[in-house]
Amino acid sequence: MDIKLLDPYVLSVLKKSNWFEARKVNVDSLIEQLESEGYRCFEYARKVLESLNGISVDEGPFGDYMGAHFEIDARNGSSEYDRLADFEAIAGEKLFPIGDNHVELIYVGESKHIYGGSWNHFQWLANNIEEYLNYNFIRSYPYKVLWSGDGSFPAHETDEETAD
């Protein structure tokens, strides 16, 4: 993680949540568990999890900053694989779960983009993990809703349909 991209306040919140710059968590068994469910990890997802997995933030408002509540823990994506193909079709890239914000699961894409999704929406949240962490605390969060509905996803071609 590039701490030069983090707002100083956000950096202080992360440090208060037991994060430190050289932090490198062994996430091998976690990734193995998620891959057994069908997820496929990639290098950027691994780096995010090695640095942040297990960090939980529950911070109230402070000055010009909003409060934020989120957890970086890929286990939160366990048993949620059923909607991944739809989310990947909407995002146009491979995704891997990295946590949740108690409204939606948070995914990272191979492009480093961060997304959030639940049974009734999927949205782009940030260009990278540093931006996502910063955006949690600002009032004018620039997210983009990519899909919203009643739980039925828009039609898209599956890998089997395009293999012909």
QUIDAKA-V285704 format. One line per field, one symbol per residue. phi: phi as a letter, one per 40 degrees, with the letter a starting at -180 (. if undefined). A space follows every 50 residues. Layout:
phi: ???
//
This chain:
phi: .cccccddccdccccccgcadccaccbdcccdccccchcbcbdccdcccc cbdgcbbbbccafccccababcacdcccgbcdbcdccccccgacbacbia bgbacbbbbdcgcbbbaacbaaacbacacccdccccbbcbcccbccaaac hccccaccdccccc
//
